[in-house]
Structures are given as C-alpha cells and as structure tokens.
Amino acid sequence: MAELGDDETPEVERIAGEADRRREAWGATLDDMAAMADDFEDEGWTTVRIAAGDSGPFGPSSGKGDEGAFGLAYVIPGDKAETVAELFEATTFPEYEVYRAENDGRVYIVTALFSPETETAVFIAGAWDLREALECATVAVEEGRMYSYLQKLDGTIVGVVEHDDPEKFFPNLDAIRRYAPNGGDGDGDGETDDGN
C-alpha cells in the first residue's frame, strides 16, 4: 500500500503544478489585457474588458451555430453581454489584434477589437487547449479567414467578427496537429503527442 501511495504522489504533484502554472498564465493574460486597455484609455478611447467565462475553438462538425460555422467562441459574463450587444448594434469592429502565448499545450489569448470610427476597443481574454483546435484551425487556414463569436452562457450570440488572418490565431498548424487526439486525420502523418 505504501508503495502505491508513493507512485501516486508524483501524479498529484504534477496536476497541482499544472494548475498553478495555468492560474499564473491566466493571471498574466488578464494583466496584459488590462495594460493594453489602459494604454487605449490614455489615448481617449472607450474600452470594454472581458474575461471570458469559457472559450474555445470549434469547427463545422460541432453543429454550433449555422452549418459550416467555425471560429473561437467566448462566453461573455452576464454583466458584459448587454454592453457588447449594444456596441455591436451601434458600430463595427473592422480592425483587430491578437495577442497569444502558449504554456503546456494551452493557449492564452487576448483578442482586441477596434472601432476607429467610435474610438471604442473591446478586449477579450480567453484560454483553450491546443488539442481542441485542429478542425477550426484547419478550416480557418483553408478558408483564409477566422471568426470570433461572443455569446452568452445560453449560447445567444451578442457579436460576431470576421478576421482576415487566421495565422494570428493559429501560427503553427503542425503544433496543433501534434496535440490533437487524431492529429493524423486528414494530413496523413499520423503524428500524435503525449503532451510532453
């Protein structure tokens, strides 16, 4: 019995260490978003800062949204969803930037949407696993475009933005293939990754 417990201890420590790294990376992402928003506010822009309650890529096979839909979905907290819906009714966001970092197969991202006409910027922070991104990334690269869906917890869409450069979201399709559970599907390499 004692040996079994000893064997499990490293796994428990690994999981705890991973949770700590994820918490630190998420905190750094939120700090970066705040700093970027502060810079725009200093220039006189109105900003909205959103820490998505959940986020992740989805592809056409997910059945989410319209047939063939793909992109990153961000669940917007209730206190921000109405604000975002009103902004999307009042203006468009033709400009954007994507700031991302990877840590242990997880992507931490801030998508910044800009409306120069109204000097309004929406900053959305999210995080998702590379292993979930293969279908979305493949379709986005093939189509030459990407979408951000801002939605309520119940799935109601409050804003959608088309992006013309999917590589800002997925700069390394081969890395995504390595993390994907069936990364060899469709590309013939059969390569998988054990997460190390």
C-alpha positions in Angstrom: 0.0 0.0 0.0 2.7 2.5 0.9 4.4 2.0 -2.5 1.2 2.6 -4.3 0.7 5.9 -2.5 4.3 6.8 -3.3 3.7 6.1 -7.0 0.6 8.4 -7.0 2.3 11.3 -5.3 4.2 12.5 -8.4 0.9 12.5 -10.4 -0.8 14.6 -7.7 2.1 17.0 -7.6 2.2 17.2 -11.4 -1.5 18.0 -11.5 -1.1 20.6 -8.8 1.9 22.1 -10.5 -0.1 22.3 -13.8 -3.0 24.0 -12.1 -0.6 26.6 -10.5 1.0 27.2 -14.0 -2.4 27.7 -15.6 -3.5 30.0 -12.8 -0.3 32.1 -13.2 -0.6 32.2 -17.0 -4.3 33.3 -16.8 -3.4 36.0 -14.3 -0.6 37.2 -16.6 -3.1 37.2 -19.5 -5.6 39.4 -17.6 -2.7 41.7 -16.5 -1.7 42.1 -20.2 -5.3 42.8 -21.2 -5.6 45.5 -18.5 -2.3 47.1 -19.6 -3.4 47.2 -23.2 -6.8 48.7 -22.3 -5.2 51.3 -20.1 -3.0 52.4 -23.0 -6.1 52.9 -25.2 -7.9 54.7 -22.4 -4.9 57.0 -22.1 -5.4 57.9 -25.8 -9.1 58.8 -25.1 -10.7 55.5 -26.3 -13.6 53.8 -24.6 -12.7 50.3 -23.7 -14.5 47.2 -22.6 -12.5 44.4 -20.8 -13.9 40.9 -20.8 -12.5 37.8 -19.1 -14.4 35.1 -20.9 -16.1 32.6 -18.6 -15.2 30.0 -21.1 -13.7 30.0 -24.6 -12.6 27.6 -27.3 -12.3 26.8 -30.9 -15.0 24.9 -32.8 -15.3 23.6 -36.3 -18.1 22.8 -38.7 -18.7 19.3 -37.3 -19.6 20.8 -33.8 -23.1 21.7 -35.0 -22.7 25.0 -33.3 -24.3 28.0 -35.0 -25.0 27.9 -38.7 -24.0 25.0 -40.9 -20.3 25.2 -41.6 -19.6 27.7 -38.8 -16.2 27.8 -37.2 -14.1 30.1 -35.0 -13.4 30.9 -31.4 -16.4 31.1 -29.1 -16.1 33.3 -26.0 -18.7 33.1 -23.2 -19.3 36.7 -22.1 -20.3 37.2 -18.5 -23.9 38.4 -18.0 -22.8 41.9 -16.7 -20.9 42.5 -20.0 -23.1 40.7 -22.6 -25.7 43.5 -22.9 -22.9 46.1 -23.2 -21.3 44.1 -26.0 -24.7 43.5 -27.8 -25.3 47.3 -27.7 -21.8 48.0 -29.1 -22.3 45.6 -32.0 -25.6 47.2 -32.9 -24.0 50.7 -32.8 -20.7 50.1 -34.6 -18.5 47.6 -36.4 -15.0 46.4 -35.5 -13.0 46.3 -38.7 -9.6 46.2 -37.0 -8.2 43.7 -34.6 -5.1 42.4 -33.0 -4.4 39.0 -31.4 -2.0 38.6 -28.5 -1.3 35.0 -27.6 1.0 32.8 -25.5 1.3 29.1 -25.1 2.0 27.1 -21.9 1.8 23.3 -21.6 -0.3 22.9 -24.7 -2.7 25.6 -23.6 -3.3 28.9 -25.5 -3.8 32.2 -23.5 -5.2 34.8 -25.8 -6.4 38.4 -25.8 -8.4 39.4 -28.9 -8.6 43.2 -29.3 -11.4 44.5 -31.5 -11.2 48.1 -32.6 -13.8 50.6 -33.9 -11.7 53.6 -35.0 -14.9 55.4 -36.0 -16.2 55.5 -32.4 -12.8 55.1 -30.8 -14.0 52.0 -28.9 -12.0 48.9 -28.2 -13.2 45.6 -26.8 -10.6 43.3 -25.2 -11.5 39.7 -24.7 -9.3 37.3 -22.8 -9.7 33.6 -23.2 -7.8 30.3 -22.9 -8.2 26.9 -24.6 -6.3 23.7 -25.3 -4.4 23.2 -28.5 -5.7 19.6 -28.7 -9.2 21.1 -29.3 -8.2 23.4 -32.2 -7.4 21.1 -35.1 -10.6 21.3 -37.0 -11.1 25.0 -36.5 -7.5 25.8 -37.4 -7.5 23.7 -40.5 -10.7 25.2 -41.8 -9.6 28.7 -41.0 -6.3 28.3 -42.8 -8.0 26.7 -45.8 -10.7 29.5 -45.9 -8.3 32.3 -45.2 -10.5 33.8 -42.6 -11.4 33.3 -38.9 -14.3 34.3 -36.7 -14.8 35.4 -33.1 -18.2 34.6 -31.6 -19.2 36.5 -28.4 -22.0 34.8 -26.7 -24.0 34.5 -23.5 -23.8 31.3 -21.4 -27.1 30.1 -23.0 -25.5 30.3 -26.5 -27.2 33.5 -27.6 -24.8 35.4 -29.9 -24.2 39.0 -29.0 -21.5 39.7 -31.6 -19.5 38.1 -34.4 -16.4 39.4 -36.0 -14.7 38.1 -39.2 -10.9 38.2 -39.2 -8.8 38.1 -42.4 -5.7 36.5 -40.9 -6.2 33.1 -39.2 -2.4 32.8 -38.7 -2.7 35.4 -35.9 -4.8 32.8 -34.0 -3.1 29.6 -35.3 0.6 30.5 -36.2 1.7 26.8 -36.2 -0.7 24.3 -37.6 1.8 21.5 -37.2 2.0 22.1 -33.4 -1.8 21.8 -33.2 -1.7 18.6 -35.2 0.8 17.1 -32.7 -1.5 17.9 -29.8 -4.8 16.8 -31.4 -6.1 13.4 -30.3 -6.4 12.3 -34.0 -3.8 14.7 -35.4 -3.0 12.4 -38.3 -6.5 12.6 -39.7 -6.6 14.5 -42.9 -2.9 15.1 -43.1 -1.5 11.6 -43.4 1.3 12.0 -40.9 -0.4 10.1 -38.0 1.7 12.1 -35.6 0.4 12.4 -32.0 1.8 14.0 -28.9 1.7 12.7 -25.3 1.7 16.3 -24.0 5.4 16.5 -23.2 
